[in-house]
């Protein structure tokens, strides 16, 4: 079993990946978005949380 953990999954454009630079080394390109159509449709239906509300809802560290 590998010790690598998945810490994030994202749908990025090539420009996004380029902006992240050399430190972002493992990218798995997706050819065509048909496989993700249902997921993208569901994500489109999620209501956005304004930044000030998201900050208020974050766990407080003591």
C-alpha positions in Angstrom: 0.0 0.0 0.0 1.3 3.4 -0.9 1.8 6.2 1.6 0.6 8.9 -0.8 -2.8 10.3 0.2 -5.2 12.2 -2.1 -5.6 15.6 -0.6 -7.4 17.4 -3.4 -9.3 16.7 -6.7 -9.9 19.5 -9.1 -11.2 20.2 -12.6 -8.6 22.6 -14.0 -7.9 24.1 -17.3 -4.5 23.9 -18.9 -4.0 27.5 -18.0 -4.7 26.7 -14.3 -2.2 23.9 -14.4 0.4 26.2 -16.0 -0.2 28.9 -13.3 0.4 26.3 -10.5 3.9 25.8 -11.9 6.4 23.0 -11.6 5.4 22.0 -8.0 2.1 20.6 -9.3 3.5 17.5 -10.9 0.7 14.9 -11.0 -2.0 15.7 -13.5 -4.3 13.2 -15.1 -5.8 14.7 -18.2 -9.4 14.0 -19.1 -10.1 13.7 -22.8 -13.7 14.9 -23.3 -16.0 15.8 -20.5 -18.7 13.4 -21.4 -17.6 11.1 -18.5 -18.1 13.9 -16.1 -21.4 15.3 -17.5 -23.5 14.1 -14.6 -21.0 15.3 -12.0 -20.8 18.7 -13.6 -24.6 19.0 -13.8 -24.8 18.3 -10.1 -22.1 20.7 -9.2 -23.8 23.4 -11.3 -26.8 22.9 -9.0 -24.9 23.6 -5.8 -25.5 27.0 -4.3 -22.4 29.1 -3.9 -21.5 30.2 -0.4 -20.4 33.8 -0.1 -16.8 34.2 1.1 -17.8 35.9 4.4 -20.3 33.1 5.2 -17.7 30.4 4.4 -15.2 32.1 6.7 -17.8 32.2 9.5 -18.5 28.5 9.1 -14.9 27.3 9.2 -13.9 25.4 12.3 -12.2 27.5 14.9 -8.8 26.3 16.2 -7.9 27.0 19.7 
